[in-house]
Amino acid sequence: MTPEIGERRAVISGAGQSQVGRRLGRSGLDLTLEAALEAIADAGLTTRDIDGVSTWPGHQDTTPGFSPVGAPEVKDALRLPVNWFSGGGEAPGQLGALFNAVAAVAAGFARHVLVFRTMTESTAQTQAERASIVGVGGRRVGNRFQWQVPFNAISAATWIGMYLQRHMHEYGTIKEQLAQIPLTCRRHAALNPNAVFKEPLTMEEYLGARVISSPFGLYDCDIPIDGSTAVVVSHVDTAPGLRKVPVRIEAIGAALHDRDSWDQRRDLTTMAAHDAARMLWSRTDLRPSDVDVAELYDGFSFCTLSWIEAFGFCETGEGGGFIEGGKRIALGGELPLNTNGGQLSAGRLHGYGFVHEACRQLWGEAGERQVRGAEVAAVGVGGGPLGGCMLLTRG
């Protein structure tokens, strides 16, 4: 008996994004409400229709600007009569909030769930206080990090840099190949009015940039910003009453079959992305060749390469050759990649910027960067032990 694909009971009915930029000086709640109200209006709904709220990882004040707003604050600010809400850190990556919303809608706990992710890292961070660095500011280091920080492995730049180093060793991947990810993102960002960095980036500048954590240079690392992204997840039965045809959720992937660890996977050239993508393809008859646009996490450039291999756009170990020269992943190529400029040029919205962009592409609302005839979008978010992915289709 074929199991029911429960995510197909849910659709994305609206998407919104706040002002995005460096050191905006606005509160996290202010940015969140801007994105939330835009998403609700985009769906043709009002705040009275929203009966669920979901976010990841919930309000945190221990890491500056990383997650300054939680579900209860948004519920109160918008006076939402919610029947269900969720916010917590243990989930299949950043998309856990969206997956929770899909499950709640499919189960009948809510009809329209507001999902958001907000960052104010740029305003909040100083040289001594950075959310992406573990063990600074005099705080006690516990759990898994107590075994990493003494060896100066204090950031995802270090941990994922080691994955790239291993991939280079095993498969001969070189920096000139990896460069096509930030170079392509920068070209696409030039077509996005909201991108943080739009000026051209050359191969010489990429290769000559200062080292952050070998083999990562400056342009391999995403940009801390201030901003918020929101989407509304609605039950498929509500589609006739929405403002426009919603984006359908064909399949999701949230599996973690290997260890929940940054450095203890059996194959250290792969990440949780591979587990999640295998689950996704088991839940659909579509294949990688059906994907028209790919929005793949680029917190670090190797994360994107890992997602390309995980989704099966090429075999594991062949990612360097697949992106070499950049033609395949450019607008007009066989797999247009990170069409909004990604986090490397548009700014770190922690994966939700990719969901927003995928929806805009499927709605035909991406302006100069629109992929002609886009009907299927792949979204993959996360790195290391965090990984979640979605296959979205035009309604």
C-alpha positions as CSV (number, residue, x, y, z in Angstrom):
1,M,0.0,0.0,0.0
2,T,1.4,3.4,-1.0
3,P,1.7,5.7,2.0
4,E,-0.1,9.0,1.8
5,I,2.2,12.0,1.1
6,G,1.0,14.2,3.9
7,E,2.9,17.3,2.9
8,R,0.7,17.6,-0.2
9,R,-2.2,18.6,2.1
10,A,-0.3,21.9,2.6
11,V,0.6,24.8,0.3
12,I,2.6,28.0,0.6
13,S,0.0,30.7,0.1
14,G,2.0,33.9,0.6
15,A,5.6,35.1,1.2
16,G,7.1,38.3,2.5
17,Q,10.4,39.8,3.3
18,S,11.4,42.8,5.4
19,Q,14.1,45.4,4.6
20,V,17.4,43.5,4.4
21,G,20.7,45.1,5.1
22,R,23.8,45.7,7.2
23,R,23.4,47.3,10.7
24,L,19.8,48.6,10.1
25,G,19.4,49.4,13.8
26,R,15.8,48.1,13.7
27,S,14.5,45.6,16.3
28,G,13.9,42.0,15.4
29,L,10.2,42.3,16.1
30,D,9.9,45.3,13.9
31,L,11.5,43.5,11.0
32,T,9.4,40.3,11.7
33,L,6.1,42.2,11.6
34,E,7.1,43.8,8.3
35,A,7.7,40.4,6.7
36,A,4.7,38.8,8.4
37,L,2.2,41.4,7.3
38,E,3.6,41.3,3.7
39,A,3.2,37.5,3.6
40,I,-0.3,37.5,5.0
41,A,-1.4,40.2,2.5
42,D,0.4,38.3,-0.3
43,A,-1.9,35.3,0.5
44,G,-5.0,37.5,0.4
45,L,-5.6,36.8,4.1
46,T,-5.8,39.0,7.2
47,T,-4.4,38.5,10.7
48,R,-7.8,37.1,11.8
49,D,-7.2,34.1,9.4
50,I,-3.8,33.1,11.0
51,D,-4.4,30.4,13.6
52,G,-0.8,29.1,13.9
53,V,2.7,30.5,14.3
54,S,6.0,28.6,13.8
55,T,9.7,29.6,13.9
56,W,13.2,28.1,14.4
57,P,15.0,28.0,16.8
58,G,12.7,30.2,19.0
59,H,13.8,33.3,20.9
60,Q,17.4,33.1,22.0
61,D,19.3,35.8,23.9
62,T,22.5,33.9,24.4
63,T,23.7,34.4,20.8
64,P,23.6,38.0,19.7
65,G,21.1,38.7,16.9
66,F,20.8,35.0,15.9
67,S,17.2,34.6,16.8
68,P,15.8,37.7,18.5
69,V,12.1,36.9,18.2
70,G,10.0,34.0,19.2
71,A,6.5,32.8,18.3
72,P,4.7,34.2,21.4
73,E,6.0,37.7,20.7
74,V,4.6,37.7,17.2
75,K,1.4,36.1,18.3
76,D,0.9,38.9,20.9
77,A,2.0,41.8,18.6
78,L,-0.4,40.8,15.8
79,R,-3.1,39.7,18.3
80,L,-3.3,36.3,16.5
81,P,-5.9,33.8,17.8
82,V,-3.7,30.8,17.4
83,N,-4.7,27.2,17.9
84,W,-1.1,25.9,17.5
85,F,2.4,27.3,17.7
86,S,6.0,26.0,17.7
87,G,9.5,27.3,18.2
88,G,12.5,25.1,19.2
89,G,16.1,24.3,18.2
90,E,16.1,20.6,17.8
91,A,14.8,20.1,14.3
92,P,16.1,19.1,10.8
93,G,17.8,22.3,10.3
94,Q,16.4,25.7,9.8
95,L,13.4,24.4,7.8
96,G,12.2,22.6,10.8
97,A,9.8,25.4,11.5
98,L,8.3,25.1,8.1
99,F,8.1,21.3,8.3
100,N,6.3,21.6,11.7
101,A,3.8,24.0,10.1
102,V,3.2,21.6,7.2
103,A,2.6,18.8,9.7
104,A,0.2,20.9,11.8
105,V,-1.8,21.9,8.8
106,A,-1.9,18.4,7.4
107,A,-3.1,17.1,10.9
108,G,-5.8,19.7,11.1
109,F,-4.4,21.6,14.1
110,A,-4.4,24.9,12.1
111,R,-5.5,26.2,8.7
112,H,-3.1,29.0,8.0
113,V,0.3,29.0,9.8
114,L,2.6,32.0,9.8
115,V,6.3,30.8,9.6
116,F,9.1,33.2,10.1
117,R,12.9,33.5,10.6
118,T,14.5,36.7,11.7
119,M,18.2,37.7,12.1
120,T,19.7,40.9,13.5
121,E,23.3,39.6,13.6
122,S,24.7,42.6,11.8
123,T,23.4,45.2,14.3
124,A,24.0,42.9,17.3
125,Q,27.5,41.7,16.6
126,T,30.8,43.2,17.8
127,Q,34.3,41.9,17.6
128,A,33.8,40.1,20.9
129,E,30.2,38.9,20.3
130,R,29.5,36.9,17.2
131,A,26.8,34.3,17.0
132,S,28.8,32.1,14.6
133,I,31.7,31.7,17.1
134,V,31.5,29.3,20.0
135,G,33.4,30.0,23.3
136,V,33.8,33.7,23.2
137,G,32.4,36.3,25.7
138,G,33.3,34.3,28.8
139,R,30.5,31.8,28.5
140,R,30.9,28.2,29.6
141,V,31.2,25.8,26.7
142,G,29.3,22.5,27.1
143,N,27.8,19.6,25.1
144,R,29.5,18.7,21.8
145,F,31.4,22.0,21.6
146,Q,33.6,21.2,24.7
147,W,35.5,18.7,22.5
148,Q,36.0,21.2,19.7
149,V,36.8,24.5,21.2
150,P,40.0,23.4,22.9
151,F,41.4,22.6,19.4
152,N,40.3,26.1,18.1
153,A,37.4,24.6,16.1
154,I,35.2,27.4,17.2
155,S,33.0,28.1,14.1
156,A,31.1,26.3,11.3
157,A,33.8,27.9,9.0
158,T,36.2,25.5,10.7
159,W,34.0,22.4,10.8
160,I,32.7,22.7,7.2
161,G,36.1,23.7,6.0
162,M,37.3,20.3,7.0
163,Y,34.5,18.7,5.0
164,L,35.8,20.6,1.9
165,Q,39.3,19.6,2.7
166,R,38.3,16.0,2.7
167,H,36.3,16.4,-0.5
168,M,39.4,17.9,-2.2
169,H,41.5,15.0,-1.0
170,E,39.1,12.3,-2.1
171,Y,37.9,13.7,-5.4
172,G,40.4,16.3,-6.5
173,T,38.0,19.2,-6.2
174,I,39.9,22.5,-6.6
175,K,39.2,26.1,-5.6
176,E,38.8,27.3,-9.2
177,Q,35.8,25.0,-9.4
178,L,34.3,26.0,-6.1
179,A,34.7,29.6,-7.1
180,Q,31.8,29.3,-9.5
181,I,29.4,29.2,-6.6
182,P,30.2,32.7,-5.2
183,L,30.9,34.1,-8.6
184,T,27.5,32.9,-9.9
185,C,25.7,34.2,-6.7
186,R,27.3,37.6,-7.2
187,R,26.1,37.8,-10.9
188,H,22.6,36.8,-9.8
189,A,22.6,39.3,-6.9
190,A,23.2,42.1,-9.4
191,L,19.6,41.5,-10.7
192,N,18.1,41.5,-7.1
193,P,17.3,45.0,-5.8
194,N,17.4,43.7,-2.2
195,A,20.8,42.0,-2.4
196,V,23.5,43.4,0.0
197,F,26.4,43.0,-2.5
198,K,25.9,43.6,-6.2
199,E,29.3,44.7,-7.5
200,P,31.1,42.3,-9.8
201,L,33.4,39.6,-8.3
202,T,36.3,38.2,-10.3
203,M,38.1,34.9,-10.1
204,E,41.3,36.9,-9.2
205,E,39.5,38.6,-6.3
206,Y,38.1,35.3,-5.1
207,L,41.4,33.5,-5.1
208,G,43.3,36.4,-3.6
209,A,40.9,37.0,-0.7
210,R,42.1,36.5,2.9
211,V,41.8,33.0,4.4
212,I,39.0,32.6,6.9
213,S,39.5,28.9,7.7
214,S,41.5,27.0,5.1
215,P,40.5,26.2,2.5
216,F,37.7,28.8,2.8
217,G,38.4,32.4,1.9
218,L,36.4,35.5,2.6
219,Y,34.0,35.0,-0.4
220,D,33.2,31.4,0.6
221,C,31.4,32.7,3.7
222,D,28.0,34.2,3.9
223,I,27.2,37.7,5.1
224,P,25.6,38.5,8.5
225,I,22.7,40.9,8.0
226,D,19.5,42.2,9.6
227,G,16.3,41.0,8.0
228,S,13.2,38.7,8.3
229,T,11.5,36.4,6.0
230,A,8.0,35.0,6.4
231,V,5.7,32.5,4.6
232,V,2.1,31.4,5.2
233,V,1.5,27.7,5.1
234,S,-2.2,26.9,4.3
235,H,-4.3,23.8,4.0
236,V,-4.7,22.8,0.3
237,D,-8.5,23.0,0.7
238,T,-8.2,26.8,1.2
239,A,-6.7,27.3,-2.2
240,P,-9.9,28.5,-4.0
241,G,-10.2,31.4,-1.5
242,L,-6.6,32.6,-1.7
243,R,-5.4,35.7,-3.6
244,K,-3.4,33.7,-6.1
245,V,-2.6,30.0,-7.0
246,P,-0.5,28.7,-4.2
247,V,2.9,26.9,-4.4
248,R,2.4,23.2,-3.9
249,I,4.6,21.2,-1.6
250,E,5.5,18.0,-3.6
251,A,7.8,16.4,-1.1
252,I,10.0,17.2,1.9
253,G,13.2,15.6,3.3
254,A,14.1,15.7,6.9
255,A,16.0,12.4,7.6
256,L,19.1,12.1,9.6
257,H,20.3,8.5,9.2
258,D,24.0,9.1,10.3
259,R,25.2,10.6,13.5
260,D,24.0,14.0,14.7
261,S,27.5,15.4,14.7
262,W,29.6,17.9,12.9
263,D,32.6,15.6,12.7
264,Q,31.6,11.9,13.2
265,R,29.8,11.0,10.0
266,R,31.0,7.8,8.4
267,D,31.7,9.6,5.1
268,L,33.1,13.1,5.8
269,T,32.6,14.2,2.2
270,T,28.8,14.1,2.8
271,M,26.5,15.9,5.2
272,A,23.0,15.5,6.5
273,A,21.9,16.9,3.2
274,H,22.4,13.5,1.7
275,D,20.1,11.8,4.2
276,A,17.4,14.4,3.7
277,A,17.5,14.4,-0.1
278,R,17.2,10.6,-0.2
279,M,14.0,10.9,1.8
280,L,12.7,13.6,-0.4
281,W,13.1,11.6,-3.6
282,S,11.4,8.6,-2.0
283,R,8.3,10.7,-1.7
284,T,7.8,11.8,-5.3
285,D,7.8,10.5,-8.8
286,L,9.7,13.6,-10.0
287,R,13.4,13.2,-10.6
288,P,16.4,15.6,-10.5
289,S,16.1,16.3,-14.2
290,D,12.6,17.8,-13.6
291,V,14.0,20.6,-11.4
292,D,13.9,24.0,-13.1
293,V,15.6,26.1,-10.4
294,A,17.7,25.2,-7.3
295,E,17.9,27.3,-4.2
296,L,20.6,25.6,-2.2
297,Y,22.1,26.7,1.1
298,D,25.4,28.7,0.9
299,G,26.3,29.5,4.4
300,F,29.6,28.3,3.0
301,S,30.2,27.6,-0.6
302,F,30.9,23.9,0.1
303,C,27.4,23.5,1.5
304,T,26.0,24.3,-1.9
305,L,28.3,21.8,-3.6
306,S,27.2,19.2,-1.1
307,W,23.5,19.9,-1.8
308,I,24.1,19.6,-5.5
309,E,25.5,16.2,-5.0
310,A,22.9,15.2,-2.4
311,F,20.0,16.1,-4.7
312,G,21.5,13.9,-7.4
313,F,22.2,16.6,-9.9
314,C,25.5,14.8,-10.2
315,E,27.2,11.9,-8.4
316,T,28.9,12.3,-5.1
317,G,32.5,13.5,-5.8
318,E,31.6,15.0,-9.2
319,G,30.3,18.4,-8.0
320,G,33.5,20.2,-8.8
321,G,33.3,19.1,-12.5
322,F,29.5,19.8,-12.6
323,I,29.9,23.5,-11.7
324,E,33.2,24.1,-13.5
325,G,33.0,27.1,-15.7
326,G,29.7,28.1,-14.2
327,K,27.5,27.7,-17.3
328,R,25.3,24.9,-15.8
329,I,24.3,26.9,-12.8
330,A,23.9,30.3,-14.4
331,L,20.6,31.9,-15.4
332,G,19.8,30.2,-18.7
333,G,21.8,27.1,-17.7
334,E,20.4,23.6,-17.0
335,L,20.2,24.2,-13.2
336,P,19.9,28.0,-12.4
337,L,21.3,28.2,-8.9
338,N,20.6,30.7,-6.0
339,T,18.8,33.1,-8.3
340,N,18.5,35.8,-5.7
341,G,22.2,35.9,-5.1
342,G,22.2,33.4,-2.2
343,Q,23.5,34.2,1.2
344,L,26.9,34.8,-0.2
345,S,25.7,38.0,-1.9
346,A,22.1,38.7,-0.8
347,G,22.8,38.1,2.9
348,R,22.2,35.4,5.5
349,L,18.5,34.9,6.0
350,H,19.4,31.4,7.3
351,G,17.8,29.5,4.4
352,Y,14.4,31.3,4.4
353,G,15.5,33.7,1.7
354,F,15.7,30.6,-0.5
355,V,12.2,29.6,0.2
356,H,11.0,33.1,-0.5
357,E,13.0,33.1,-3.8
358,A,11.7,29.7,-4.9
359,C,8.1,30.9,-4.4
360,R,8.7,34.1,-6.3
361,Q,10.2,32.0,-9.2
362,L,7.2,29.7,-9.3
363,W,4.8,32.6,-9.2
364,G,6.7,34.3,-12.0
365,E,7.5,37.3,-9.8
366,A,11.3,37.3,-9.9
367,G,11.8,40.2,-12.3
368,E,15.0,40.3,-14.2
369,R,16.2,37.1,-12.7
370,Q,13.1,35.1,-13.5
371,V,13.8,31.6,-14.8
372,R,11.5,31.2,-17.8
373,G,8.8,28.5,-17.4
374,A,9.9,27.5,-13.9
375,E,7.6,24.9,-12.6
376,V,9.7,22.8,-10.1
377,A,12.0,24.3,-7.5
378,A,14.4,22.4,-5.2
379,V,15.2,24.0,-1.9
380,G,17.9,22.6,0.4
381,V,18.9,24.3,3.6
382,G,21.6,23.5,6.3
383,G,25.1,22.2,6.7
384,G,26.9,19.5,8.8
385,P,24.3,17.6,10.9
386,L,21.5,20.1,9.9
387,G,19.6,19.4,6.7
388,G,16.1,19.9,5.4
389,C,14.9,20.1,1.8
390,M,11.7,20.7,-0.2
391,L,10.5,20.1,-3.7
392,L,8.0,22.8,-4.6
393,T,5.8,23.0,-7.7
394,R,3.8,25.7,-9.4
395,G,0.2,25.3,-8.5
